[in-house]
Amino acid sequence: MSAAALSHGQNNRWIGRIAIYGLLILFAILYLMPLFVMLVTSFKTMDEIQNGNMLSLPQAPTIDPWLKAWGETCVGLTCAGIKGYFWNSLKMVVPAVAISTILGALNGYVLTKWRFPGHTLVFGLMLFACFIPFQSVLLPMATILGSLGRLGVTLQDQVGLSFGLGNPTVNLVIVHVIYGLGFTTLFFRNYYEAFPNELVRAAQVDGASFFQIFRRIMLPNSLPIIVVTVIYQFTNIWNDFLFASAYAGSGESMPMTVALNNVVNTSTGVVEYNVNMAAAMIAAMPTLLVYIVAGRYFVRGLMAGAVKG
Amino acid sequence: MSSVATTEPILTPAKSTPIRARLQNVLPQIVLAPSFAITVVFVYGFIAWTAYLSFTNSKTFPSYALTGARAYQRLWRWTFESDPPSSWYTSITNMAIFGFLYVGICLALGLFLAILMDQKIRGEGVLRPIFLYPMALSFIVTGVAWKWFLDPGLGLEQTLHHFGWTSFHFDWIKNKDYVIYTVVIAGVWQASGFVMAMFLAGLRGIDSEIMKAAQIDGATTGQLYRRIIIPLLRPVFLSAFIVLAHMAIKSYDLVVALTSGGPGGSAWLPSNFMYEYTFKRNEMAVGSASAIIMLMTISAIIVPYLYSELKEKAR
């Protein structure tokens, strides 16, 4: 090969590299753009937004929009900010994630280590539940939650304690546990399938019971899949809008997503875009934070959600 | 993946006192039973309930007297009512446009980005999270961000005017014929990075020996990808397609947050149709019928997939 041909090849290689990096950087900018715009807008004054350029950095950065979004902005008719709704979401997410994860771990354990005839069918039926459009269960669930609410009122009158029945946050916890079970079971089943049976068998020979094996052998080895499941469920439940708007669509008990949608679509007075953007950032913060801290596990959960175990 | 290929219990409970042994025997099933029962009642029972409601005359409140397939007949009639378009006609044509473009563009863009990322580039650790973070956001947040970004008076159009391109005009989000394409844009932005991650994992799983052999045989890079690598990625295409297709059919929040339904409901998808008819227009039977149609569409995609997956695993 002549020297000229060689340097020609080198040139081509360089052009190729530059094109690859150029394209990647271009796409990275496109993907970051909406977040960037949201972020800078949330630190601008309304004056600057109306007369300025959406891409420019704030000239006089102010955190007022954030404070207003957190503590003062109007959600529907109440003007006390979104902080209450943020806590609503948190109060709903924590128990829902905890319960569905524990149940999923137990289910996965039974479906891999204590198999019985028909275990594939049972798993298949639970798995299919992950994919149904929730519209097909929305109405019956509303009816049942309505009856539970009436039962709660009766209990309150008779016994003086409603056991949380009829409380929208409790309702949403129930709903998210039920419709999250398919996913959590899937995650743990696929993980435990690869877990050596010999260890379980050895423990059993030593006289360990069903729950002892679960607690002493399975759980201590489940940290990665617990992290994946918790992140997946946390993101899904925090971000849910359909159930939230159907069962807690108004009033004090709205979760964050519904409240945010109301803030943005409140049509009274001047639309304060900076406050809207700050509210959106606050709503996005928890899941974004989880993603930044544990991105690897987040991706793994999404992949596992694609069934490939 | 599985080393267990039997349906026999892996563990045979130790023989002790009869009652204890019997209890130990069924304990696993007892533990699983509540979850399974919940699924049967709250998923399959509720689906049956919704299906039943779709054959009644329910309006604002459920009514349980069967009145035949009237709701389906109405939907069927609306399917062909294109001028002026019925809400159902709009919803299903939007579904076709959105589903086709969303799945198609996500797959193409995801594969393209994955191939770029697989060229032994530096800074992969920085780029990957940038492409993926939208997936962590709620559709409501995505909708709010893009609503602002695409607003003709505030966002992109205004910005380009500032930069001197005053003839630039982009008002799709306010245009009833184009609003569904803005949903496609925001949807692709949110999901394509995830598709990239799936393809990238697939690319990394390909045996490098195969590629070396092809290169020795004189295959160009283009040929290598067209003839060898992309065909090897078929399983990834399938999983990505399944995930995207079912996300597309379930899409609801994005339309609400981004377009509030669009001018005159022109951005509706069947999910929005169901919600509006059931909870706002007091046409519960019609809403239920549309939910059942959505379910059957998803089932047509998911059931064969799950069936083959589970069968493969059991083998």
Interface residues (C-beta under 8 A of the other chain):
Chain A: I20 Y21 L23 L24 F27 A28 L30 Y31 L32 M33 P34 L35 V37 M38 T41 I49 N53 M54 L55 L103 L106 N107 V110 L111 T112 K113 W114 R115 F116 P117 H119 T120 V122 F123 G124 L125 M126 L127 F128 A129 F131 I132 P133 F134 Q135 S136 V137 L138 L139 P140 M141 T143 I178 Y179 L181 G182 T185 E193 A194 N197 V200 R201 Q204 V205 G207 S209 F210 T235 W238 N239 F241 L242 A246 T257 L260 N261 V264 N265 Y273 N276 M277 A280 A283 A284 T287 L288 V290 Y291 I292 G295 F298 V299 L302 M303 G305 A306 V307 K308 G309
Chain B: M1 S2 S3 V4 T6 T7 E8 P9 I10 L11 P13 A14 Q24 L27 P28 Q29 V31 L32 P34 S35 F36 I38 T39 V40 F42 V43 Y44 G45 F46 I47 W49 T50 L53 P62 L113 L116 M117 Q119 I121 L127 P129 I130 F131 L132 Y133 P134 M135 A136 L137 S138 F139 I140 V141 T142 V144 A145 W146 K147 W148 F149 L154 G155 L156 Q158 T159 H162 F163 W189 G193 F194 A197 M198 A201 P235 S239 A240 I242 V243 H246 I249 K250 Y252 D253 V256 A257 S260 S271 M274 Y275 T278 F279 M284 G287 S288 S290 A291 I292 M294 L295 I298 I302 V303 Y305 L306 Y307 E309 L310 K313 A314
